[in-house]
Amino acid sequence: MSAPGSRAPATPRLAPLLGLLMPACGATGGRGVAVATFDAARLVCPARPNTALAAPAGFSPPPDFVTPTYPVPPERLFAVLRGVADGRPRTFLAAEDRARLQAQWVARSRVLNFPDLVSAQVLAARPEASQLVLYSRSVYGYSDFGANRGRLRAWLAAIDAALELPRNVPA
């Protein structure tokens, strides 16, 4: 995956001090977080409660949110996903592979600059239809107080709205 440039982020005041203990908190934008190629087919979720997974029905591991089969070609769904992610505050594209319809973002908390990593892959389902795997997880800590689940819920609702689909994610 290649890492494109990103907009100039603001760093919270406490982030440099926190960065002494947790280096990724002292970084800005998408920097400071190791990003590896995302392969949805080999995904293993840890037992910690600081992750959230959205994926099609029957996906393994079982998702927190079941995503529908979207009635659009994979390239269109990927473009909509990129638009949704790019419009989120404190969210920075860290890597993408357009050929594999994959991308990863670093989403930072407002106060302490904690980084979460959001990975996505769009899959072809059938002609003119696609599926989405979206995985959000904390870089640090054991619990995230529901931040990753909330993020996926918001992103999925925004994707549904952009595609003018009925809301598929519970509120």
C-alpha positions as CSV (number, residue, x, y, z in Angstrom):
1,M,0.0,0.0,0.0
2,S,1.2,3.5,-0.7
3,A,0.8,6.3,1.8
4,P,-0.4,9.6,0.2
5,G,0.1,13.0,1.7
6,S,-2.4,14.3,4.3
7,R,-3.8,17.6,5.4
8,A,-2.0,19.5,8.1
9,P,-3.4,18.2,11.4
10,A,-3.7,20.1,14.7
11,T,-2.1,18.2,17.7
12,P,-3.8,18.5,21.1
13,R,-1.7,20.2,23.8
14,L,-1.2,17.1,25.9
15,A,-0.2,14.8,23.0
16,P,3.6,15.6,23.1
17,L,3.7,14.6,26.8
18,L,1.6,11.5,26.3
19,G,3.8,10.7,23.3
20,L,6.7,10.1,25.8
21,L,4.9,7.0,27.0
22,M,2.9,6.1,23.9
23,P,4.8,7.3,20.8
24,A,1.9,7.2,18.4
25,C,0.0,9.8,20.6
26,G,2.8,12.3,20.0
27,A,2.6,11.9,16.2
28,T,0.3,13.9,14.0
29,G,-2.1,12.9,11.2
30,G,-1.6,9.4,9.9
31,R,2.0,9.2,11.1
32,G,3.3,7.2,14.1
33,V,1.1,4.1,13.5
34,A,2.4,1.0,11.8
35,V,0.2,0.1,8.9
36,A,0.4,-3.3,7.3
37,T,-1.5,-4.7,4.3
38,F,-5.1,-5.5,5.3
39,D,-6.4,-8.8,4.2
40,A,-10.1,-9.2,5.2
41,A,-10.0,-13.0,4.4
42,R,-7.4,-13.5,7.2
43,L,-8.7,-11.2,9.8
44,V,-8.4,-12.3,13.4
45,C,-10.0,-10.1,16.0
46,P,-8.5,-10.0,19.5
47,A,-10.6,-10.7,22.6
48,R,-10.2,-7.1,23.9
49,P,-13.3,-4.9,23.8
50,N,-11.6,-2.1,21.8
51,T,-12.3,-3.3,18.3
52,A,-15.4,-3.3,16.0
53,L,-16.0,-5.2,12.8
54,A,-18.6,-4.6,10.1
55,A,-18.8,-7.3,7.5
56,P,-21.3,-9.3,5.4
57,A,-23.4,-12.0,6.9
58,G,-21.5,-15.3,7.3
59,F,-18.2,-13.5,7.6
60,S,-15.6,-15.1,9.9
61,P,-15.0,-13.8,12.5
62,P,-18.6,-12.9,13.2
63,P,-19.1,-9.1,12.8
64,D,-20.5,-6.6,15.3
65,F,-22.5,-5.1,12.4
66,V,-23.7,-7.0,9.3
67,T,-23.2,-5.0,6.1
68,P,-25.6,-5.4,3.2
69,T,-24.7,-6.3,-0.4
70,Y,-24.6,-2.8,-1.9
71,P,-26.3,-2.4,-5.3
72,V,-23.3,-0.6,-6.8
73,P,-20.1,-1.7,-8.4
74,P,-17.1,-2.1,-6.1
75,E,-15.3,0.9,-7.5
76,R,-18.3,3.2,-6.7
77,L,-18.6,1.8,-3.1
78,F,-14.9,2.4,-2.6
79,A,-15.2,6.0,-3.8
80,V,-18.1,6.6,-1.5
81,L,-16.2,5.0,1.4
82,R,-13.2,7.3,0.7
83,G,-15.5,10.3,0.7
84,V,-17.1,9.4,4.0
85,A,-13.7,8.8,5.6
86,D,-12.1,11.9,4.2
87,G,-15.0,14.0,5.7
88,R,-14.5,12.7,9.2
89,P,-12.7,14.9,11.7
90,R,-9.2,13.9,12.8
91,T,-9.2,11.0,10.3
92,F,-6.2,10.7,8.0
93,L,-5.6,8.3,5.1
94,A,-2.5,6.2,6.1
95,A,-2.4,3.8,3.1
96,E,-4.5,2.6,0.2
97,D,-4.3,0.1,-2.5
98,R,-6.8,1.1,-5.2
99,A,-6.2,-2.1,-7.2
100,R,-7.3,-4.2,-4.2
101,L,-10.0,-1.7,-3.1
102,Q,-8.4,-1.4,0.3
103,A,-7.6,1.6,2.5
104,Q,-6.5,2.3,6.1
105,W,-7.0,5.5,8.1
106,V,-5.7,6.7,11.4
107,A,-8.5,8.3,13.5
108,R,-7.4,10.3,16.4
109,S,-9.2,11.3,19.6
110,R,-9.9,14.9,20.1
111,V,-8.4,15.5,23.6
112,L,-5.4,13.1,23.9
113,N,-4.7,12.3,20.3
114,F,-5.1,8.5,20.8
115,P,-4.9,6.8,17.5
116,D,-7.3,4.1,16.2
117,L,-6.7,2.3,13.0
118,V,-9.6,1.8,10.6
119,S,-9.1,-0.7,7.7
120,A,-11.5,-1.3,4.9
121,Q,-11.8,-3.6,1.9
122,V,-14.5,-3.6,-0.8
123,L,-15.3,-6.9,-2.3
124,A,-17.1,-7.7,-5.6
125,A,-20.4,-9.6,-4.8
126,R,-21.9,-10.1,-8.2
127,P,-22.2,-7.9,-11.3
128,E,-22.9,-4.4,-10.3
129,A,-23.0,-5.2,-6.6
130,S,-20.4,-5.1,-3.8
131,Q,-19.7,-5.9,-0.1
132,L,-17.8,-4.0,2.5
133,V,-15.5,-5.1,5.4
134,L,-14.7,-2.4,7.8
135,Y,-12.5,-3.0,10.9
136,S,-11.8,-0.3,13.5
137,R,-9.5,-0.9,16.5
138,S,-7.6,1.0,19.1
139,V,-3.8,1.1,19.0
140,Y,-3.5,1.4,22.8
141,G,-5.5,0.2,25.7
142,Y,-8.0,-2.5,26.6
143,S,-11.3,-0.7,26.4
144,D,-12.3,2.2,24.1
145,F,-15.6,3.1,25.7
146,G,-17.5,2.2,22.5
147,A,-15.5,4.6,20.3
148,N,-14.8,2.0,17.5
149,R,-18.4,0.7,17.5
150,G,-19.7,4.3,17.3
151,R,-17.3,5.1,14.5
152,L,-18.4,2.2,12.4
153,R,-22.0,2.9,13.1
154,A,-21.5,6.5,11.9
155,W,-19.5,5.6,8.8
156,L,-22.0,2.9,7.8
157,A,-24.9,5.4,8.2
158,A,-23.0,7.9,6.1
159,I,-22.4,5.4,3.4
160,D,-26.1,4.4,3.3
161,A,-27.0,8.1,3.1
162,A,-24.5,8.8,0.3
163,L,-25.9,5.9,-1.7
164,E,-29.5,6.9,-0.8
165,L,-30.2,3.5,0.8
166,P,-32.5,2.7,3.7
167,R,-30.5,2.8,6.9
168,N,-28.9,-0.6,7.5
169,V,-27.2,0.0,10.8
170,P,-29.1,0.1,14.1
171,A,-28.9,3.5,15.9
